[in-house]
Amino acid sequence: MQKNLLNSITETIRSKGKPRFLMALLDIGIIAVGLRLLRDPIFCGGKFDYCTDLSGYNVPLGIVVIMYGAYALTADMLPNHKESLLLCPKCESTFRHSQTPDGKCPSCKVDVEPLEGFYKRHPEKKGEKQKL
């Protein structure tokens, strides 16, 4: 339950495009909760004045929470590499960088270009597919 809650919180923050430092702050907070579990397995207090004793589970649970926080912190700090697509100007086929190691279209042997901004660079190609 707690892991699903943490995943939903982090996914919500990621989907809204929050800055990386806010995600890092959340991940550091998760690590702090794991450390607190290791140090003090009894949680008391709160609005409803309750106590929860996790003495039997504090070490494995604390380690799992710390590992999750460390993983999330590492994943949030790494840059997101979305592989950009390439387009052949002759046949207008799209390729990934891994499909064209030499930078040429496999069928036309023409240099491929990045898909992003292609039709701004080649406005004459924009309506060709629609006319056919």
N, CA, C and O atoms as CSV, one atom per row, in Angstrom:
chain,resi,resn,atom,element,x,y,z
A,1,MET,N,N,0.832,-1.201,0.000
A,1,MET,CA,C,0.000,0.000,0.000
A,1,MET,C,C,0.868,1.254,0.000
A,1,MET,O,O,0.622,2.183,-0.769
A,2,GLN,N,N,1.894,1.281,0.871
A,2,GLN,CA,C,2.739,2.463,0.978
A,2,GLN,C,C,3.521,2.675,-0.315
A,2,GLN,O,O,3.699,3.812,-0.754
A,3,LYS,N,N,3.996,1.571,-0.937
A,3,LYS,CA,C,4.762,1.684,-2.173
A,3,LYS,C,C,3.879,2.237,-3.297
A,3,LYS,O,O,4.331,3.078,-4.074
A,4,ASN,N,N,2.629,1.776,-3.391
A,4,ASN,CA,C,1.713,2.283,-4.402
A,4,ASN,C,C,1.423,3.762,-4.190
A,4,ASN,O,O,1.313,4.516,-5.156
A,5,LEU,N,N,1.301,4.180,-2.951
A,5,LEU,CA,C,1.065,5.579,-2.635
A,5,LEU,C,C,2.261,6.426,-3.058
A,5,LEU,O,O,2.097,7.492,-3.652
A,6,LEU,N,N,3.470,5.943,-2.745
A,6,LEU,CA,C,4.678,6.675,-3.145
A,6,LEU,C,C,4.790,6.751,-4.654
A,6,LEU,O,O,5.144,7.800,-5.193
A,7,ASN,N,N,4.494,5.651,-5.352
A,7,ASN,CA,C,4.541,5.660,-6.814
A,7,ASN,C,C,3.537,6.646,-7.390
A,7,ASN,O,O,3.856,7.377,-8.328
A,8,SER,N,N,2.325,6.676,-6.837
A,8,SER,CA,C,1.313,7.593,-7.374
A,8,SER,C,C,1.692,9.046,-7.128
A,8,SER,O,O,1.436,9.906,-7.970
A,9,ILE,N,N,2.298,9.325,-5.980
A,9,ILE,CA,C,2.719,10.701,-5.698
A,9,ILE,C,C,3.820,11.126,-6.659
A,9,ILE,O,O,3.763,12.214,-7.232
A,10,THR,N,N,4.832,10.260,-6.837
A,10,THR,CA,C,5.937,10.635,-7.722
A,10,THR,C,C,5.484,10.728,-9.170
A,10,THR,O,O,5.935,11.617,-9.892
A,11,GLU,N,N,4.603,9.835,-9.617
A,11,GLU,CA,C,4.108,9.905,-10.995
A,11,GLU,C,C,3.273,11.164,-11.219
A,11,GLU,O,O,3.338,11.771,-12.288
A,12,THR,N,N,2.490,11.556,-10.216
A,12,THR,CA,C,1.702,12.780,-10.337
A,12,THR,C,C,2.612,13.990,-10.479
A,12,THR,O,O,2.374,14.859,-11.317
A,13,ILE,N,N,3.641,14.042,-9.668
A,13,ILE,CA,C,4.559,15.177,-9.741
A,13,ILE,C,C,5.306,15.167,-11.063
A,13,ILE,O,O,5.474,16.219,-11.681
A,14,ARG,N,N,5.761,13.996,-11.513
A,14,ARG,CA,C,6.472,13.903,-12.793
A,14,ARG,C,C,5.574,14.306,-13.953
A,14,ARG,O,O,6.023,15.006,-14.861
A,15,SER,N,N,4.321,13.880,-13.941
A,15,SER,CA,C,3.427,14.161,-15.063
A,15,SER,C,C,3.089,15.644,-15.165
A,15,SER,O,O,2.752,16.123,-16.248
A,16,LYS,N,N,3.171,16.366,-14.078
A,16,LYS,CA,C,2.878,17.788,-14.125
A,16,LYS,C,C,4.109,18.612,-14.482
A,16,LYS,O,O,4.044,19.840,-14.514
A,17,GLY,N,N,5.228,17.948,-14.750
A,17,GLY,CA,C,6.426,18.634,-15.205
A,17,GLY,C,C,7.086,19.504,-14.145
A,17,GLY,O,O,7.617,20.567,-14.468
A,18,LYS,N,N,7.062,19.083,-12.911
A,18,LYS,CA,C,7.690,19.856,-11.843
A,18,LYS,C,C,9.200,19.823,-12.012
A,18,LYS,O,O,9.743,18.885,-12.597
A,19,PRO,N,N,9.872,20.831,-11.510
A,19,PRO,CA,C,11.333,20.860,-11.624
A,19,PRO,C,C,11.990,19.698,-10.893
A,19,PRO,O,O,11.427,19.120,-9.964
A,20,ARG,N,N,13.186,19.379,-11.338
A,20,ARG,CA,C,13.909,18.245,-10.784
A,20,ARG,C,C,14.206,18.397,-9.295
A,20,ARG,O,O,14.189,17.408,-8.561
A,21,PHE,N,N,14.474,19.603,-8.844
A,21,PHE,CA,C,14.835,19.758,-7.431
A,21,PHE,C,C,13.667,19.430,-6.515
A,21,PHE,O,O,13.883,18.987,-5.387
A,22,LEU,N,N,12.430,19.636,-6.969
A,22,LEU,CA,C,11.277,19.240,-6.146
A,22,LEU,C,C,11.177,17.720,-6.046
A,22,LEU,O,O,10.852,17.174,-4.992
A,23,MET,N,N,11.462,17.049,-7.157
A,23,MET,CA,C,11.464,15.589,-7.123
A,23,MET,C,C,12.587,15.091,-6.221
A,23,MET,O,O,12.403,14.140,-5.461
A,24,ALA,N,N,13.744,15.730,-6.305
A,24,ALA,CA,C,14.874,15.338,-5.457
A,24,ALA,C,C,14.524,15.544,-3.986
A,24,ALA,O,O,14.892,14.732,-3.136
A,25,LEU,N,N,13.826,16.612,-3.695
A,25,LEU,CA,C,13.410,16.882,-2.314
A,25,LEU,C,C,12.450,15.800,-1.819
A,25,LEU,O,O,12.564,15.343,-0.682
A,26,LEU,N,N,11.518,15.395,-2.654
A,26,LEU,CA,C,10.595,14.321,-2.297
A,26,LEU,C,C,11.352,13.020,-2.065
A,26,LEU,O,O,11.072,12.302,-1.105
A,27,ASP,N,N,12.308,12.711,-2.937
A,27,ASP,CA,C,13.088,11.480,-2.798
A,27,ASP,C,C,13.948,11.488,-1.536
A,27,ASP,O,O,14.095,10.459,-0.878
A,28,ILE,N,N,14.508,12.628,-1.203
A,28,ILE,CA,C,15.288,12.741,0.033
A,28,ILE,C,C,14.375,12.550,1.246
A,28,ILE,O,O,14.785,11.961,2.247
A,29,GLY,N,N,13.150,13.044,1.157
A,29,GLY,CA,C,12.166,12.821,2.221
A,29,GLY,C,C,11.837,11.344,2.389
A,29,GLY,O,O,11.674,10.865,3.511
A,30,ILE,N,N,11.739,10.625,1.281
A,30,ILE,CA,C,11.484,9.183,1.336
A,30,ILE,C,C,12.650,8.470,2.017
A,30,ILE,O,O,12.442,7.573,2.835
A,31,ILE,N,N,13.876,8.868,1.679
A,31,ILE,CA,C,15.058,8.287,2.314
A,31,ILE,C,C,15.047,8.584,3.817
A,31,ILE,O,O,15.402,7.723,4.622
A,32,ALA,N,N,14.641,9.797,4.191
A,32,ALA,CA,C,14.575,10.170,5.607
A,32,ALA,C,C,13.560,9.307,6.361
A,32,ALA,O,O,13.795,8.930,7.509
A,33,VAL,N,N,12.439,8.998,5.719
A,33,VAL,CA,C,11.443,8.116,6.353
A,33,VAL,C,C,12.048,6.737,6.578
A,33,VAL,O,O,11.842,6.132,7.630
A,34,GLY,N,N,12.796,6.236,5.591
A,34,GLY,CA,C,13.454,4.938,5.745
A,34,GLY,C,C,14.465,4.940,6.880
A,34,GLY,O,O,14.550,3.979,7.644
A,35,LEU,N,N,15.224,6.014,6.991
A,35,LEU,CA,C,16.193,6.124,8.086
A,35,LEU,C,C,15.495,6.186,9.442
A,35,LEU,O,O,15.968,5.609,10.421
A,36,ARG,N,N,14.374,6.886,9.491
A,36,ARG,CA,C,13.623,6.961,10.748
A,36,ARG,C,C,13.066,5.593,11.131
A,36,ARG,O,O,13.010,5.241,12.309
A,37,LEU,N,N,12.655,4.824,10.119
A,37,LEU,CA,C,12.183,3.461,10.393
A,37,LEU,C,C,13.283,2.613,11.021
A,37,LEU,O,O,13.020,1.831,11.935
A,38,LEU,N,N,14.502,2.762,10.540
A,38,LEU,CA,C,15.616,1.990,11.101
A,38,LEU,C,C,15.939,2.428,12.519
A,38,LEU,O,O,16.247,1.597,13.373
A,39,ARG,N,N,15.870,3.717,12.769
A,39,ARG,CA,C,16.260,4.264,14.069
A,39,ARG,C,C,15.180,4.068,15.124
A,39,ARG,O,O,15.478,3.688,16.256
A,40,ASP,N,N,13.928,4.324,14.758
A,40,ASP,CA,C,12.837,4.279,15.734
A,40,ASP,C,C,11.631,3.603,15.101
A,40,ASP,O,O,10.894,4.247,14.355
A,41,PRO,N,N,11.408,2.306,15.382
A,41,PRO,CA,C,10.329,1.581,14.718
A,41,PRO,C,C,8.931,1.840,15.278
A,41,PRO,O,O,7.959,1.274,14.778
A,42,ILE,N,N,8.812,2.673,16.294
A,42,ILE,CA,C,7.501,2.939,16.886
A,42,ILE,C,C,7.068,4.355,16.519
A,42,ILE,O,O,7.727,5.331,16.878
A,43,PHE,N,N,5.956,4.452,15.800
A,43,PHE,CA,C,5.400,5.743,15.405
A,43,PHE,C,C,4.219,6.061,16.316
A,43,PHE,O,O,3.263,5.288,16.382
A,44,CYS,N,N,4.273,7.173,17.007
A,44,CYS,CA,C,3.189,7.593,17.893
A,44,CYS,C,C,2.798,9.023,17.585
A,44,CYS,O,O,3.582,9.809,17.053
A,45,GLY,N,N,1.575,9.333,17.933
A,45,GLY,CA,C,1.103,10.706,17.801
A,45,GLY,C,C,0.187,10.870,16.612
A,45,GLY,O,O,-0.367,9.905,16.085
A,46,GLY,N,N,0.046,12.097,16.210
A,46,GLY,CA,C,-0.840,12.401,15.098
A,46,GLY,C,C,-2.155,12.943,15.583
A,46,GLY,O,O,-2.366,13.123,16.782
A,47,LYS,N,N,-3.018,13.195,14.667
A,47,LYS,CA,C,-4.311,13.799,14.958
A,47,LYS,C,C,-5.205,12.880,15.803
A,47,LYS,O,O,-5.970,13.357,16.641
A,48,PHE,N,N,-5.106,11.575,15.582
A,48,PHE,CA,C,-5.992,10.637,16.267
A,48,PHE,C,C,-5.309,9.917,17.433
A,48,PHE,O,O,-5.883,8.982,17.992
A,49,ASP,N,N,-4.098,10.331,17.809
A,49,ASP,CA,C,-3.365,9.794,18.943
A,49,ASP,C,C,-3.291,8.265,18.895
A,49,ASP,O,O,-3.933,7.569,19.680
A,50,TYR,N,N,-2.495,7.769,17.958
A,50,TYR,CA,C,-2.325,6.336,17.785
A,50,TYR,C,C,-0.839,5.988,17.846
A,50,TYR,O,O,0.017,6.859,17.686
A,51,CYS,N,N,-0.538,4.708,18.079
A,51,CYS,CA,C,0.834,4.208,18.047
A,51,CYS,C,C,0.886,2.972,17.164
A,51,CYS,O,O,0.009,2.111,17.214
A,52,THR,N,N,1.931,2.908,16.360
A,52,THR,CA,C,2.159,1.756,15.493
A,52,THR,C,C,3.541,1.210,15.793
A,52,THR,O,O,4.531,1.938,15.728
A,53,ASP,N,N,3.608,-0.058,16.119
A,53,ASP,CA,C,4.884,-0.694,16.429
A,53,ASP,C,C,5.302,-1.560,15.249
A,53,ASP,O,O,4.640,-2.548,14.931
A,54,LEU,N,N,6.398,-1.188,14.605
A,54,LEU,CA,C,6.932,-1.935,13.470
A,54,LEU,C,C,8.249,-2.618,13.837
A,54,LEU,O,O,9.108,-2.809,12.977
A,55,SER,N,N,8.412,-2.983,15.096
A,55,SER,CA,C,9.675,-3.528,15.584
A,55,SER,C,C,10.145,-4.753,14.802
A,55,SER,O,O,11.338,-4.890,14.532
A,56,GLY,N,N,9.248,-5.618,14.445
A,56,GLY,CA,C,9.641,-6.827,13.724
A,56,GLY,C,C,9.969,-6.584,12.268
A,56,GLY,O,O,10.643,-7.398,11.637
A,57,TYR,N,N,9.501,-5.476,11.730
A,57,TYR,CA,C,9.652,-5.227,10.304
A,57,TYR,C,C,10.484,-3.993,9.990
A,57,TYR,O,O,10.656,-3.651,8.820
A,58,ASN,N,N,11.001,-3.322,11.003
A,58,ASN,CA,C,11.634,-2.027,10.752
A,58,ASN,C,C,12.879,-2.125,9.889
A,58,ASN,O,O,13.093,-1.259,9.041
A,59,VAL,N,N,13.712,-3.151,10.069
A,59,VAL,CA,C,14.950,-3.239,9.288
A,59,VAL,C,C,14.659,-3.545,7.814
A,59,VAL,O,O,15.124,-2.802,6.950
A,60,PRO,N,N,13.905,-4.612,7.487
A,60,PRO,CA,C,13.658,-4.849,6.060
A,60,PRO,C,C,12.853,-3.723,5.404
A,60,PRO,O,O,13.142,-3.315,4.279
A,61,LEU,N,N,11.842,-3.229,6.121
A,61,LEU,CA,C,11.028,-2.156,5.561
A,61,LEU,C,C,11.843,-0.871,5.394
A,61,LEU,O,O,11.715,-0.178,4.385
A,62,GLY,N,N,12.665,-0.563,6.368
A,62,GLY,CA,C,13.516,0.625,6.277
A,62,GLY,C,C,14.488,0.539,5.120
A,62,GLY,O,O,14.698,1.516,4.401
A,63,ILE,N,N,15.087,-0.641,4.938
A,63,ILE,CA,C,16.031,-0.821,3.828
A,63,ILE,C,C,15.324,-0.685,2.487
A,63,ILE,O,O,15.854,-0.056,1.570
A,64,VAL,N,N,14.138,-1.263,2.361
A,64,VAL,CA,C,13.377,-1.164,1.108
A,64,VAL,C,C,13.012,0.293,0.813
A,64,VAL,O,O,13.140,0.744,-0.325
A,65,VAL,N,N,12.563,1.021,1.818
A,65,VAL,CA,C,12.179,2.429,1.614
A,65,VAL,C,C,13.405,3.263,1.237
A,65,VAL,O,O,13.324,4.120,0.357
A,66,ILE,N,N,14.540,3.015,1.899
A,66,ILE,CA,C,15.764,3.750,1.564
A,66,ILE,C,C,16.207,3.418,0.139
A,66,ILE,O,O,16.596,4.310,-0.615
A,67,MET,N,N,16.148,2.142,-0.227
A,67,MET,CA,C,16.546,1.753,-1.591
A,67,MET,C,C,15.622,2.380,-2.629
A,67,MET,O,O,16.084,2.833,-3.676
A,68,TYR,N,N,14.311,2.411,-2.345
A,68,TYR,CA,C,13.380,3.049,-3.276
A,68,TYR,C,C,13.687,4.539,-3.402
A,68,TYR,O,O,13.698,5.075,-4.510
A,69,GLY,N,N,13.930,5.197,-2.300
A,69,GLY,CA,C,14.260,6.627,-2.342
A,69,GLY,C,C,15.544,6.893,-3.109
A,69,GLY,O,O,15.629,7.855,-3.874
A,70,ALA,N,N,16.557,6.032,-2.903
A,70,ALA,CA,C,17.826,6.201,-3.618
A,70,ALA,C,C,17.644,5.953,-5.114
A,70,ALA,O,O,18.209,6.668,-5.941
A,71,TYR,N,N,16.854,4.936,-5.455
A,71,TYR,CA,C,16.580,4.659,-6.873
A,71,TYR,C,C,15.836,5.827,-7.516
A,71,TYR,O,O,16.194,6.271,-8.607
A,72,ALA,N,N,14.808,6.318,-6.844
A,72,ALA,CA,C,14.025,7.428,-7.393
A,72,ALA,C,C,14.875,8.687,-7.520
A,72,ALA,O,O,14.754,9.420,-8.501
A,73,LEU,N,N,15.731,8.941,-6.541
A,73,LEU,CA,C,16.617,10.103,-6.593
A,73,LEU,C,C,17.574,9.996,-7.778
A,73,LEU,O,O,17.790,10.969,-8.501
A,74,THR,N,N,18.141,8.815,-7.969
A,74,THR,CA,C,19.041,8.603,-9.104
A,74,THR,C,C,18.300,8.756,-10.431
A,74,THR,O,O,18.800,9.401,-11.353
A,75,ALA,N,N,17.116,8.168,-10.529
A,75,ALA,CA,C,16.343,8.246,-11.774
A,75,ALA,C,C,15.924,9.681,-12.079
A,75,ALA,O,O,15.888,10.076,-13.244
A,76,ASP,N,N,15.611,10.459,-11.058
A,76,ASP,CA,C,15.190,11.837,-11.276
A,76,ASP,C,C,16.344,12.748,-11.666
A,76,ASP,O,O,16.144,13.750,-12.352
A,77,MET,N,N,17.538,12.407,-11.235
A,77,MET,CA,C,18.691,13.255,-11.533
A,77,MET,C,C,19.295,12.960,-12.906
A,77,MET,O,O,19.997,13.802,-13.466
A,78,LEU,N,N,19.029,11.776,-13.448
A,78,LEU,CA,C,19.558,11.443,-14.768
A,78,LEU,C,C,18.761,12.181,-15.833
A,78,LEU,O,O,17.551,12.355,-15.683
A,79,PRO,N,N,19.415,12.618,-16.905
A,79,PRO,CA,C,18.669,13.298,-17.965
A,79,PRO,C,C,17.778,12.311,-18.710
A,79,PRO,O,O,18.115,11.136,-18.855
A,80,ASN,N,N,16.649,12.800,-19.174
A,80,ASN,CA,C,15.735,11.972,-19.952
A,80,ASN,C,C,16.183,12.007,-21.412
A,80,ASN,O,O,16.131,13.048,-22.067
A,81,HIS,N,N,16.621,10.861,-21.904
A,81,HIS,CA,C,17.059,10.781,-23.292
A,81,HIS,C,C,15.941,10.145,-24.105
A,81,HIS,O,O,15.804,8.922,-24.152
A,82,LYS,N,N,15.161,10.979,-24.733
A,82,LYS,CA,C,14.168,10.466,-25.652
A,82,LYS,C,C,14.834,10.421,-27.026
A,82,LYS,O,O,15.339,11.428,-27.522
A,83,GLU,N,N,14.823,9.249,-27.618
A,83,GLU,CA,C,15.487,9.106,-28.902
A,83,GLU,C,C,14.681,9.851,-29.962
A,83,GLU,O,O,13.506,9.558,-30.182
A,84,SER,N,N,15.318,10.806,-30.607
A,84,SER,CA,C,14.634,11.581,-31.629
A,84,SER,C,C,14.551,10.761,-32.912
A,84,SER,O,O,15.392,9.903,-33.181
A,85,LEU,N,N,13.536,11.040,-33.676
A,85,LEU,CA,C,13.328,10.338,-34.937
A,85,LEU,C,C,14.003,11.084,-36.073
A,85,LEU,O,O,14.177,12.302,-36.029
A,86,LEU,N,N,14.378,10.326,-37.086
A,86,LEU,CA,C,14.982,10.885,-38.291
A,86,LEU,C,C,14.043,10.624,-39.456
A,86,LEU,O,O,13.272,9.665,-39.431
A,87,LEU,N,N,14.102,11.472,-40.478
A,87,LEU,CA,C,13.210,11.364,-41.626
A,87,LEU,C,C,14.025,11.442,-42.901
A,87,LEU,O,O,14.928,12.269,-43.024
A,88,CYS,N,N,13.705,10.584,-43.839
A,88,CYS,CA,C,14.353,10.621,-45.148
A,88,CYS,C,C,13.621,11.663,-45.993
A,88,CYS,O,O,12.403,11.569,-46.142
A,89,PRO,N,N,14.324,12.652,-46.550
A,89,PRO,CA,C,13.638,13.675,-47.338
A,89,PRO,C,C,13.102,13.148,-48.669
A,89,PRO,O,O,12.206,13.757,-49.254
A,90,LYS,N,N,13.633,12.032,-49.154
A,90,LYS,CA,C,13.196,11.510,-50.449
A,90,LYS,C,C,11.940,10.642,-50.320
A,90,LYS,O,O,10.922,10.920,-50.955
A,91,CYS,N,N,12.016,9.586,-49.491
A,91,CYS,CA,C,10.861,8.673,-49.359
A,91,CYS,C,C,9.984,9.013,-48.160
A,91,CYS,O,O,8.908,8.434,-48.008
A,92,GLU,N,N,10.413,9.931,-47.312
A,92,GLU,CA,C,9.702,10.388,-46.117
A,92,GLU,C,C,9.402,9.260,-45.127
A,92,GLU,O,O,8.369,9.271,-44.457
A,93,SER,N,N,10.307,8.293,-45.042
A,93,SER,CA,C,10.218,7.228,-44.031
A,93,SER,C,C,10.914,7.708,-42.767
A,93,SER,O,O,11.883,8.463,-42.829
A,94,THR,N,N,10.414,7.266,-41.628
A,94,THR,CA,C,11.032,7.657,-40.361
A,94,THR,C,C,11.890,6.510,-39.827
A,94,THR,O,O,11.590,5.334,-40.033
A,95,PHE,N,N,12.965,6.888,-39.134
A,95,PHE,CA,C,13.900,5.923,-38.572
A,95,PHE,C,C,14.379,6.410,-37.217
A,95,PHE,O,O,14.321,7.600,-36.908
A,96,ARG,N,N,14.855,5.461,-36.414
A,96,ARG,CA,C,15.556,5.806,-35.178
A,96,ARG,C,C,17.036,5.919,-35.506
A,96,ARG,O,O,17.490,5.441,-36.546
A,97,HIS,N,N,17.788,6.558,-34.606
A,97,HIS,CA,C,19.232,6.685,-34.828
A,97,HIS,C,C,19.896,5.312,-34.950
A,97,HIS,O,O,20.829,5.132,-35.731
A,98,SER,N,N,19.405,4.351,-34.171
A,98,SER,CA,C,20.006,3.021,-34.197
A,98,SER,C,C,19.770,2.306,-35.524
A,98,SER,O,O,20.517,1.391,-35.870
A,99,GLN,N,N,18.738,2.713,-36.274
A,99,GLN,CA,C,18.447,2.078,-37.559
A,99,GLN,C,C,19.292,2.658,-38.691
A,99,GLN,O,O,19.400,2.049,-39.755
A,100,THR,N,N,19.879,3.805,-38.476
A,100,THR,CA,C,20.695,4.444,-39.513
A,100,THR,C,C,22.056,4.812,-38.930
A,100,THR,O,O,22.322,5.991,-38.698
A,101,PRO,N,N,22.919,3.830,-38.691
A,101,PRO,CA,C,24.205,4.134,-38.073
A,101,PRO,C,C,25.102,5.024,-38.934
A,101,PRO,O,O,25.936,5.759,-38.405
A,102,ASP,N,N,24.936,4.961,-40.252
A,102,ASP,CA,C,25.754,5.792,-41.132
A,102,ASP,C,C,25.095,7.126,-41.461
A,102,ASP,O,O,25.680,7.953,-42.160
A,103,GLY,N,N,23.862,7.341,-40.954
A,103,GLY,CA,C,23.163,8.600,-41.198
A,103,GLY,C,C,22.486,8.670,-42.551
A,103,GLY,O,O,22.128,9.756,-43.008
A,104,LYS,N,N,22.306,7.530,-43.199
A,104,LYS,CA,C,21.667,7.489,-44.518
A,104,LYS,C,C,20.448,6.579,-44.476
A,104,LYS,O,O,20.391,5.628,-43.697
A,105,CYS,N,N,19.475,6.887,-45.326
A,105,CYS,CA,C,18.268,6.069,-45.448
A,105,CYS,C,C,18.667,4.698,-45.992
A,105,CYS,O,O,19.392,4.632,-46.984
A,106,PRO,N,N,18.216,3.599,-45.374
A,106,PRO,CA,C,18.595,2.263,-45.848
A,106,PRO,C,C,18.129,1.964,-47.273
A,106,PRO,O,O,18.796,1.213,-47.986
A,107,SER,N,N,17.004,2.530,-47.704
A,107,SER,CA,C,16.506,2.226,-49.049
A,107,SER,C,C,16.952,3.244,-50.098
A,107,SER,O,O,17.253,2.858,-51.227
A,108,CYS,N,N,17.003,4.534,-49.757
A,108,CYS,CA,C,17.333,5.579,-50.739
A,108,CYS,C,C,18.807,5.970,-50.734
A,108,CYS,O,O,19.295,6.556,-51.700
A,109,LYS,N,N,19.512,5.654,-49.665
A,109,LYS,CA,C,20.916,6.047,-49.481
A,109,LYS,C,C,21.100,7.566,-49.482
A,109,LYS,O,O,22.142,8.071,-49.902
A,110,VAL,N,N,20.085,8.287,-49.012
A,110,VAL,CA,C,20.110,9.744,-48.891
A,110,VAL,C,C,20.318,10.089,-47.421
A,110,VAL,O,O,19.856,9.357,-46.547
A,111,ASP,N,N,21.004,11.189,-47.137
A,111,ASP,CA,C,21.189,11.614,-45.748
A,111,ASP,C,C,19.835,11.887,-45.101
A,111,ASP,O,O,18.998,12.590,-45.666
A,112,VAL,N,N,19.627,11.319,-43.898
A,112,VAL,CA,C,18.387,11.550,-43.160
A,112,VAL,C,C,18.527,12.818,-42.333
A,112,VAL,O,O,19.635,13.243,-42.006
A,113,GLU,N,N,17.382,13.419,-41.996
A,113,GLU,CA,C,17.352,14.654,-41.217
A,113,GLU,C,C,16.492,14.442,-39.982
A,113,GLU,O,O,15.645,13.549,-39.965
A,114,PRO,N,N,16.698,15.252,-38.946
A,114,PRO,CA,C,15.834,15.143,-37.760
A,114,PRO,C,C,14.385,15.452,-38.128
A,114,PRO,O,O,14.111,16.382,-38.887
A,115,LEU,N,N,13.470,14.669,-37.588
A,115,LEU,CA,C,12.046,14.870,-37.879
A,115,LEU,C,C,11.558,16.200,-37.328
A,115,LEU,O,O,10.747,16.881,-37.956
A,116,GLU,N,N,12.054,16.567,-36.156
A,116,GLU,CA,C,11.635,17.823,-35.535
A,116,GLU,C,C,12.062,19.002,-36.414
A,116,GLU,O,O,13.249,19.193,-36.678
A,117,GLY,N,N,11.106,19.766,-36.850
A,117,GLY,CA,C,11.380,20.938,-37.673
A,117,GLY,C,C,11.596,20.629,-39.139
A,117,GLY,O,O,11.981,21.522,-39.895
A,118,PHE,N,N,11.363,19.397,-39.573
A,118,PHE,CA,C,11.597,19.018,-40.972
A,118,PHE,C,C,10.725,19.825,-41.923
A,118,PHE,O,O,11.210,20.334,-42.933
A,119,TYR,N,N,9.439,19.945,-41.602
A,119,TYR,CA,C,8.517,20.634,-42.511
A,119,TYR,C,C,8.674,22.144,-42.471
A,119,TYR,O,O,8.185,22.839,-43.361
A,120,LYS,N,N,9.349,22.662,-41.450
A,120,LYS,CA,C,9.702,24.080,-41.454
A,120,LYS,C,C,10.876,24.323,-42.395
A,120,LYS,O,O,10.961,25.355,-43.060
A,121,ARG,N,N,11.783,23.339,-42.434
A,121,ARG,CA,C,12.928,23.461,-43.343
A,121,ARG,C,C,12.546,23.146,-44.776
A,121,ARG,O,O,13.159,23.663,-45.710
A,122,HIS,N,N,11.531,22.296,-44.963
A,122,HIS,CA,C,11.088,21.887,-46.305
A,122,HIS,C,C,9.579,22.129,-46.437
A,122,HIS,O,O,8.811,21.167,-46.444
A,123,PRO,N,N,9.137,23.389,-46.541
A,123,PRO,CA,C,7.689,23.649,-46.612
A,123,PRO,C,C,7.037,23.069,-47.868
A,123,PRO,O,O,5.834,22.810,-47.872
A,124,GLU,N,N,7.812,22.863,-48.924
A,124,GLU,CA,C,7.252,22.292,-50.161
A,124,GLU,C,C,6.814,20.844,-49.981
A,124,GLU,O,O,5.966,20.363,-50.732
A,125,LYS,N,N,7.373,20.140,-49.004
A,125,LYS,CA,C,7.022,18.734,-48.736
A,125,LYS,C,C,5.760,18.605,-47.897
A,125,LYS,O,O,5.179,17.522,-47.813
A,126,LYS,N,N,5.333,19.693,-47.278
A,126,LYS,CA,C,4.228,19.653,-46.313
A,126,LYS,C,C,2.930,19.163,-46.945
A,126,LYS,O,O,2.221,18.369,-46.326
A,127,GLY,N,N,2.601,19.598,-48.131
A,127,GLY,CA,C,1.320,19.231,-48.743
A,127,GLY,C,C,1.406,18.110,-49.727
A,127,GLY,O,O,0.375,17.730,-50.283
A,128,GLU,N,N,2.591,17.538,-49.991
A,128,GLU,CA,C,2.731,16.499,-50.996
A,128,GLU,C,C,1.921,15.250,-50.675
A,128,GLU,O,O,1.265,14.705,-51.563
A,129,LYS,N,N,1.948,14.790,-49.447
A,129,LYS,CA,C,1.215,13.575,-49.067
A,129,LYS,C,C,-0.296,13.785,-49.181
A,129,LYS,O,O,-1.026,12.857,-49.530
A,130,GLN,N,N,-0.762,14.995,-48.891
A,130,GLN,CA,C,-2.195,15.264,-48.930
A,130,GLN,C,C,-2.699,15.295,-50.382
A,130,GLN,O,O,-3.842,14.920,-50.643
A,131,LYS,N,N,-1.856,15.740,-51.329
A,131,LYS,CA,C,-2.270,15.816,-52.729
A,131,LYS,C,C,-2.422,14.438,-53.351
A,131,LYS,O,O,-3.224,14.255,-54.267
A,132,LEU,N,N,-1.655,13.466,-52.860
A,132,LEU,CA,C,-1.728,12.116,-53.404
A,132,LEU,C,C,-2.995,11.485,-52.956
A,132,LEU,O,O,-3.267,10.335,-53.301
